[in-house]
Amino acid sequence: MRDYRDAKAMAKALREAFAENQVTITHSEALEIVARQFGLGTWNILSAKIDAAGAAEDGAGIAFEQAVPIVRIFDVAKAQEFYLGFLGFTVDWEHRYGDDFPLYTQVSRSGLKLHLSEHAGDATPGGNMCVYMRGIRAFHKELLAKNYRYWPGLEDEGTRLELTVIDPFNNRIRFMELKER
């Protein structure tokens, strides 16, 4: 699937598609259309975004993108109660190989994605993950207001604030906000 980094190839394909219908546009016009398709005002803005993404790569052209932890679950209803009801995630998609097969699903909230899996070989129960975030005090207040049985504590660890939650399957999520230096 293409993304904004493929903008020039997308503009070329757009020009070719128009040409097949005897409509001629310049390459710069095609680039401007592609930029608008990504919700940006001009090609210059999209070009700067592409340049910034390239600068994030190391000298060998390697750039890591988002890691998505796989979290082992045993009970879909309990997982939904915890991840959707308590933590406020939403379901992005679900997959099963058949009606009575284990669930594999993606949930997300504010840029954080997690894969929840009933498949025995995908992850080990009792895992531990660190999630860096901003707005931890507001998140803590939101969780406390839900009066849920899994009480999170907000701890001051010196250089960071940390909020730890444990799901019904003994998986631990440590939300961390680094303090300004």
C-alpha positions as CSV (number, residue, x, y, z in Angstrom):
1,M,0.0,0.0,0.0
2,R,1.4,3.4,-1.0
3,D,1.8,6.3,1.5
4,Y,2.9,9.9,1.2
5,R,6.5,8.9,0.5
6,D,5.3,7.5,-2.8
7,A,3.8,10.9,-3.9
8,K,6.0,11.2,-7.0
9,A,5.0,7.8,-8.3
10,M,1.4,8.6,-7.5
11,A,1.6,11.8,-9.4
12,K,3.1,10.0,-12.4
13,A,0.3,7.4,-12.3
14,L,-2.3,10.2,-12.1
15,R,-0.9,11.9,-15.2
16,E,-0.9,8.7,-17.1
17,A,-4.5,8.0,-16.1
18,F,-5.5,11.4,-17.3
19,A,-3.6,11.0,-20.5
20,E,-5.5,7.8,-21.3
21,N,-8.6,10.0,-21.3
22,Q,-7.0,12.7,-23.4
23,V,-6.6,15.1,-20.4
24,T,-3.2,16.7,-20.0
25,I,-1.9,18.0,-16.7
26,T,1.6,19.0,-15.9
27,H,3.7,17.0,-13.4
28,S,3.6,19.9,-10.9
29,E,-0.2,20.0,-11.2
30,A,-0.3,16.2,-10.5
31,L,2.0,16.7,-7.4
32,E,-0.3,19.5,-6.1
33,I,-3.4,17.1,-6.5
34,V,-1.5,14.3,-4.6
35,A,-0.6,16.7,-1.8
36,R,-4.3,17.7,-1.4
37,Q,-5.2,14.0,-1.3
38,F,-3.0,13.7,1.8
39,G,-4.8,16.6,3.3
40,L,-1.9,19.1,2.8
41,G,-2.3,22.5,1.2
42,T,0.6,22.4,-1.3
43,W,3.3,20.1,-2.8
44,N,5.9,22.1,-0.9
45,I,4.4,21.0,2.4
46,L,4.3,17.3,1.3
47,S,7.8,17.5,-0.1
48,A,9.1,18.8,3.3
49,K,7.3,15.9,5.0
50,I,9.0,13.4,2.6
51,D,12.4,15.0,3.2
52,A,11.9,14.9,7.0
53,A,11.0,11.2,6.8
54,G,14.2,10.5,4.7
55,A,16.3,12.4,7.2
56,A,15.1,10.0,10.0
57,E,16.7,7.1,8.2
58,D,20.3,6.2,9.1
59,G,23.1,6.2,6.5
60,A,22.2,2.8,5.2
61,G,18.6,3.8,4.4
62,I,17.2,2.0,7.4
63,A,14.3,3.6,9.3
64,F,12.2,1.8,11.9
65,E,8.6,2.5,12.0
66,Q,6.1,1.9,14.8
67,A,6.4,-1.3,16.8
68,V,3.1,-3.1,17.6
69,P,3.2,-5.4,20.6
70,I,1.2,-8.6,20.5
71,V,-0.6,-9.2,23.8
72,R,-1.8,-12.7,24.7
73,I,-5.5,-12.9,25.8
74,F,-7.6,-15.8,26.9
75,D,-11.1,-14.4,27.1
76,V,-12.5,-11.9,24.5
77,A,-15.1,-10.4,26.8
78,K,-12.6,-9.7,29.5
79,A,-10.1,-8.3,27.0
80,Q,-12.8,-6.0,25.6
81,E,-13.9,-4.9,29.1
82,F,-10.3,-4.0,29.9
83,Y,-8.9,-2.6,26.6
84,L,-12.0,-1.0,25.2
85,G,-14.0,-0.2,28.3
86,F,-11.3,0.7,30.8
87,L,-8.4,2.0,28.7
88,G,-10.6,3.5,26.0
89,F,-9.2,1.8,22.9
90,T,-11.2,1.1,19.8
91,V,-11.2,-2.0,17.6
92,D,-9.5,-1.3,14.2
93,W,-10.0,-4.8,12.8
94,E,-10.6,-8.4,13.9
95,H,-9.5,-11.7,12.3
96,R,-10.5,-15.3,12.8
97,Y,-9.8,-18.2,10.5
98,G,-13.3,-19.5,11.2
99,D,-16.3,-19.2,13.5
100,D,-14.8,-21.1,16.5
101,F,-11.2,-20.1,15.9
102,P,-9.1,-17.8,18.1
103,L,-9.4,-14.1,17.8
104,Y,-6.6,-11.8,16.5
105,T,-7.4,-8.2,16.6
106,Q,-5.9,-4.7,16.5
107,V,-7.0,-2.0,19.0
108,S,-5.8,1.5,19.1
109,R,-6.0,4.8,20.9
110,S,-4.2,8.1,20.2
111,G,-1.5,6.6,18.0
112,L,-0.8,3.5,20.2
113,K,-1.7,0.2,18.5
114,L,-1.8,-3.2,20.2
115,H,-2.5,-6.6,18.7
116,L,-4.5,-8.8,21.0
117,S,-4.3,-12.5,20.3
118,E,-5.9,-15.7,21.6
119,H,-3.4,-17.7,19.5
120,A,-1.2,-19.7,21.9
121,G,2.0,-19.2,20.0
122,D,1.8,-15.4,19.4
123,A,2.8,-14.2,22.8
124,T,3.5,-15.3,26.4
125,P,1.0,-14.2,29.1
126,G,2.5,-12.0,31.7
127,G,4.3,-9.7,29.3
128,N,5.5,-6.2,30.1
129,M,5.7,-3.2,27.8
130,C,6.6,0.4,28.1
131,V,4.5,3.1,26.3
132,Y,5.9,6.6,26.2
133,M,3.2,9.2,26.1
134,R,2.1,12.8,26.9
135,G,-0.8,13.7,29.1
136,I,-0.3,11.0,31.7
137,R,-2.0,13.0,34.5
138,A,-5.2,13.4,32.4
139,F,-5.1,9.8,31.4
140,H,-4.7,8.8,35.1
141,K,-7.7,11.0,36.1
142,E,-9.8,9.5,33.3
143,L,-9.0,5.9,34.4
144,L,-9.8,6.7,38.1
145,A,-13.1,8.2,37.1
146,K,-14.2,4.8,35.6
147,N,-14.2,3.2,39.0
148,Y,-12.8,0.0,37.5
149,R,-11.5,-2.8,39.6
150,Y,-7.9,-2.5,38.1
151,W,-6.7,0.6,40.0
152,P,-3.8,2.4,38.3
153,G,-1.3,4.3,40.5
154,L,0.6,7.3,39.2
155,E,4.2,7.1,40.4
156,D,6.9,9.8,40.3
157,E,10.1,8.0,39.2
158,G,12.3,11.1,39.2
159,T,12.9,11.6,35.5
160,R,9.4,10.4,34.5
161,L,5.8,9.8,35.7
162,E,4.7,6.2,35.4
163,L,1.3,4.7,35.4
164,T,1.1,0.9,35.4
165,V,-1.9,-1.2,34.6
166,I,-2.2,-5.0,34.6
167,D,-4.8,-6.6,32.3
168,P,-6.9,-9.7,33.3
169,F,-4.2,-11.9,31.7
170,N,-1.4,-10.5,33.8
171,N,0.1,-8.4,31.0
172,R,1.6,-5.2,32.4
173,I,1.5,-1.9,30.5
174,R,3.8,0.8,31.9
175,F,2.7,4.2,30.5
176,M,5.5,6.7,31.0
177,E,5.8,10.5,30.5
178,L,9.3,11.9,30.6
179,K,9.7,15.1,32.6
180,E,11.1,18.2,31.1
181,R,14.8,18.6,31.8
